[in-house]
């Protein structure tokens, strides 16, 4: 079998993988991409993109319920849950076709199949397999592993894909469950809780740690917990799942129920129609030949250095497969950074303290940099500024007054250390402070930057001013 040779071969066509392939091609490197499933990976097909379609539908439903606040009576509102799911699949399909177009536009050889890595003279041999057969062999001078991650479970939480689901099954579930127990109050669990609740499902969220969204600043997670409880979502923190079992609703019944046994702050058996396990991710590291090559793994992920090199010459790993943070925009940034270093460009390492994180619930939560607690643990003397959306004219006008902007500054040098936003458009607002943090902005620069009125982003300016006793509107 004749072997094609490439400067760069990317194994995995998710956001990180296809971004790396495009940048490699832009830099004049002969590039191939190997992907066994749909281009765009989990993000475009099963995660980020279709879930935002679902959450938009939930927002619309939520707004219909509160339309009287705006002087609008919306009677007889109905929904077609299957159509809601179908729209999200259509959005995902269009996104996947967009990536196919990008492969052609950038003259990247896309090979549909499963990539298996082997040692070879002059680089790495990738056997592309389909239906258990090798359909093509390619030789790569540089191989970038971008195989992503998969849903994680723990003993007693066996995902069967039918009654006990991962996000993969939940995203295409086209029948609204009457009740659902969600294990894990991270971004995925909290987003699905909002989605199902908006359409009328009874939702219980179980979280082992003491707050929902455990990686976020506690003041923001407290807002989410309060607003969710107003919606009727039961959030149980400090509570561990002992087991999840599927039982018949009656001895001779064809219908089944899920029993989730929990302990901790609450000791109970929670009955629901389905359960969603959303407790984290594990790297997709099996079956690619990594062990045979001697690639070092650490806690189930590929170990890399700051340039995304593994311990095996010519093999790199980017995105979820090299460990947290499990974010699509991190994977894309790592892919681009990795390729530019392969090319020999003088580029800075990624500053992971300038990576924004967003949870697209309502109110949305977005953050970048250090929390107040973490900053103090690191020895910083801090100044903290807060501005509640209840004091924002724009927030009052649009009827979204829950939440706040919280900024943390180094008291010694006035540098922005962290920004935390909980509110209606937090996902859009976070970009300003992410750029500010990357540029080592000060509170003075933030408050002297004139913000348009009325906007939600004025809250950022006011929070910076409040940290130093200079706020105008609070």
N, C-alpha and C positions, 0 to 999 in steps of 0.2 A: 504494500500500500504506500503510495507516494505521500511524502510529508510536506505540508506547506510550512514555511518559516515566517515567524512574526517577531517584531521587536517587543511587542506587549500583547499578552493574551489575558483577558479578564474572565475569570470563572465566576459567573453570577451576574444576572442582568437586572438587579434592583437599582434603586436610585444611586447608591454608591458605585456600583459596577458600571452602569451605563454612563455616569458622569466621568468616571475615570477613563473609559474608552473614548468618549468624545474629546476629552482634553488631550489624550495621547495622540489622537488623529490630528487635532489642531496643531500639535507640536511637530508634526511630520513623521511620527512613528507609525510603522505598519502595524495595524491593530486588528485583533479579532476578539469577539465576545462569545462566550459559550453559556447558554442558559437552557435548562431542561424544561422549564415551565413558561409562564407568560413573562414577557419583558415588562420591566417596571417593578417586579418583585412583590413582596408583601405590601409595601407602601401604596403603590398605585392600584393594586388589584384587591387586596384584602384588608388594608389598614387605613393609612392616612386619608387617601382620597375618597373611597366609598363611605368611610365613616363620617366624613365631613358632610357628605350629601345627606346621610341619615340624620345627623345633628341639625342640619338646616331645616329639614322637615319637622323635627321636634320643636325647633324655635318657632316655626310658622304655627304649629299646633298650639304652642304655649301662648303666642300672641293672639290667636283667635279666642282663647279662653279669657284673656284680659282685655279684649277689645272695648268693653264698656268704659274702661278708664279713659279712652280716647274719644268718647262720644259716639262710638260705632257699635251697633247691635248686630251680632253675627249669630243668627238662630239656625238651628238644624245643621250644624257643622258635622260633616261625616268624613271619614277617611278610608282609604283602601290601602291596607298595610302592605299587601303584596305589591301594589304599584309603587309604594315608597321604596321598597327593596329593589324593585326593577329599575327605578330611576338611578339608584346608586350603582347598580351593575352597568347601566348604560354609560354613566360617567366614567367608571373604571375602564370599560371597553374603549372609549374614545381616548383616554389617557394612554392606554397600551398601544393603540394605533399610532399615537403621536410619537412614542419611543421608537416604533418600527420605522417611522419616517426619518427620525433623527439618525438612525443607523445608516440608512441609505444616503442621506444628505452628507454625512461625514465620512462616507466611504469606509465604513467599518464592516468587516466580514462577520456576519452574525451566523452562528452555527447552533441550531436547535438540538440539544442533546445534553447528556450528563457528563461532565468533565472529570476524568480520573488522571491524577498526576503521577508521573514516573520519572526517575532519574534518566538523563540522557547526556550524551556528549554535546557540549555547546549550549546547554540550557535545560529546560524541562520539557518532557514529552507529555502532551495532553491527549489521552485517548478519549474521543467523544463517543459516548455510548447511547444507544437507543434500543429499547426493548431487549436489553441484555447483550446486544451485539455492538462491536466497534464499527462505527460508520465513517470515522475520519480520524486521522492522526495529525497533530500539528506540533511544531516545535517552537517554544517560546524562549527568547532571551530573558525576558522578565515576565513573571506570572503573578498576577494580582488575584488573590482569593477574596471574593466578595459574596460569600454564600449565605450571609445573613444569619438569622436566628429562628427559633421555633418556640412555641408556648411551653412553659415549664410547669410541671406539676410536682406534688410531693406525695409521699405514701398516704394512702387513704383518700386521695383525690384523683381517682382514675377517670380520665377523660374518655368517654365512649363515643363522642360526636353525635349523640342522639338525645340523651337527657342531661348529660354532663358535658358541657361544651367548652371549647377554646374559642378565642376571638374569630378563628377561621370559620367555624360553623355558625357562630352568632351573627356574623356580618351578612349572611345569606339566609337567615331564618325568616321565611316569608309568612309566618303565622305568629301573630302577637301572643306571647305567653300570658296567661292570667296572672301568674306569679313567678318570680325568679329570685334566686339567691345568688349574689355575686360575691365571690371569694377574692378579696384583694381590692383595696381602695386607692390604687395608683391611677394613672391617667386612663387606662383602658376601662377599668372597673367603674370609675366615676362617670366617664362619658356614656357608657352603656346604661348606667343607672338613670341618667337624665333622659336618654332616648326612650327607653321602655316606659318610664314613668309618664312622660309627656302624652303617650297614647293610652294610658290607663292601666298599665300593669302594676301589680303590687310588688315593690322592690325592697329587698333587704340586702345591705352591704355589710360584709364581715371583714374586719381589718385587724390583724394581729397587733400592730403598733398602736400608739395612743392617739393618732390623728389620721383623718383621711388625707390623701396626698402627702405621705410622710416626708418626702424630700423637700417640700415647700416650707416657706416661713409659716410658723404656726398661726399668726394673725390672719393670714389668707385662708389657710385650711379651716380655721374656725368659722370664717364667713361662709365658705362652701357648706360646711356641716349645718350651719344655722339655716341657710336658704334651702338646702335639701330637705331638712326636717319640715319646713313650711310646706314643701311640695308633697309631704307624706312619705318620703323615702326614709326607711329605717336604717340608720348607720350605727353599727355595733363596733366600737373600737376596743382595743385591749382584749380582743377575743380571738381565740385560736380554733381552727377547724380540726376536729378530731377524726372525722370520717364523713364521707358522702356515700350514701347507698341509694339504690333505686329499688322501689318496692311497688307491688300491685296495690291499687287503691282499695281493693277488696279481694277475698280469696280467689274468686273465679273471674275477676275483672280483666279486661284487655287493656285498660288504662293503667298508667303507672305514675307514681309521684317520687320526688327526690327528697330524701331526708338528710339534712346537714346537721351533724352533731357538733356543738361548739362548747367551749369552756373558757373560763377567764373571768372578765367582768360579768359576763352572762353565761350561764350554764343552761343550755336548751337544745331541743331538737326542732329545727326549722323545716317546715314542710313547704314545698314549692313545686310548680310544674316542671321547671328546669333549673339547672345551676350553671353558672359561668365561672370558670376558673381563670383568674387573671392575676397570677402571682409572680410574674416575671418571665424571663427568657433564658434559653440555653443556646449556645452556639451550634450552628450546622457544621459540624466538623467530621462527621462519620461518612465513610464511603468515598472520599475524594483521594485517598492514597496518602494522606498527611502522615499517618503513623509509619507507613513503610518508608517514607522519605526522612523520617526523624524530626519532623516539625514539632517544636515544643508547644505543649498546651499548658494552660494554667486555669484551674477551676472551670474546665470545660470550654475555654476560649483559646484562640491562637495568641500566643505571646509575641508581641512585637516591640521594636524600639520606637524612638520618636520619629523615625523616617518610615515606619510601618514595615520594616524589614523583619522577617523571621530569622531564626538561627540558621536556616538553609539558604545558601547563596542564590539569589535570583528569584526568591519567593517572598511575596509581601501579603499582608492581610489588612483589609480596611472594613470599616462599618461594624455592624452588630457582631460579626464573627470574632472580632478581637476584643469584645467586651463592652461594658457600658461606657458612656451613655448610649442607650439604644434609640437613637433619633435619626430620621432619614437625612436631615440637613447636616448632621455630623458625618454620616457616611459619605455624602456628596463632597463635603469639604475635605475629608481624608483622602478620597479618591483623587481629587484634583491635586492636592498637596503631594501625594505620593508620586503621581506621574510627573509633576514638575521637578521633583527631586531626582527621579530616574533620568530625566532629560538633562540634569545638571544645572538647572536654574537656581539662582540664589534666592530662595524664598524662606520666609520666616516659618517657624513651627506654629501649629495651631495653638491658640491660647484657649484652653478649655474653660477658663473662668469667664470667657466672653461668648459662651454658647447659650443662646436662649432656649428655654423649655416652655412648652405651652400645653395646657389641658383645655380642650374645647367644650367644656361643660358650660352651663350658664348659672351664675356668672363665670366668665372665663378666668383662668389663672395663667399668668405668664411671669417668668422670672429670669434673671441673669445675675451671675456673680454670687457673692456670699450672702447668706442669711445673717440677721443680726446675731443670732446665737453663735454661728460659726465664726463670724468676725471677732467676737469677744473671746472665743476659745483660742483663736490665733494670736491674741494679745493686742488687738487694735483697741484704741480708745475711739469710740464712735459717736457720731451725731446722727440722729435718726429723724427723718421728716415724714409726716403722714398727711395725706389729704383725702378725706372721704368723698365718694361720689355724691353723697347726699348734699354736699355743698357746691356741686357743679351745676351750673345753669343748663348745660347741654344734657347732662344725665337726667335732670328733672324733666326737661322737655321731651326726652324720648322714653321716659318712664322706667329708667334703669339706674336706680340710685344705690343698689347694693354694692358694697366693696370699697376699695381704697387703693391709693398708690402709696407705697412705702419705699423710701430711699435710705440707704445706709452710706454714710461718708466717713472717711478717715479724719478724725478731729485734728490730727497733726498737720496733714498736708491738704486737706479738703478734697481728696480724690474720691470719686464715686466707687464704692466697693461692691454694692449690690443694689438691684432694683426689683421690686416685687409688686405686681399689679393684679388685683382681683376686680373684675368689672366687665361690662358689656363687650368692649372691643379690646380687651387686654392683648389678644394675639397680634393685633395690628400696632398697638401702642408700644410694645416691647422693643421694636426696631430702633426707635429713637434713643433709648437708654442703652441698648446694646452697642450702637455706634459710639455713644458718649463714653461708655466704659472702655471700649477699645482705644479711644483717643485720650484716655485718662482725664476725662472732663472733671471740672469742679462744680460745686453748687453755684458759684458766681456765673460761670458760663451758661449753666442751665437757666438761671433766672433772667439773664440778660438776653437770652434768645427769645425774641418776641413770638409768642404762639398765637395762632389765629383764634378769634373768638366768634361764636361759642364752639368750642371743641372739647372732647374728652381729654385730649393731650395737655390741655391747660393744667390738669391735675398734676402732671409731672412737674411742671414749672412751680406750682404752688407747694408741692411736697418738698422740693429742694429749698424753697424759701422758708418753709415752716421749720426745717431742721435748724435754721439759724435765726429764728424769731422774726422773719421778714415777710410772712405770708400776708396777702391782702384780703382774701375772701374767706378766711376762717379765723 
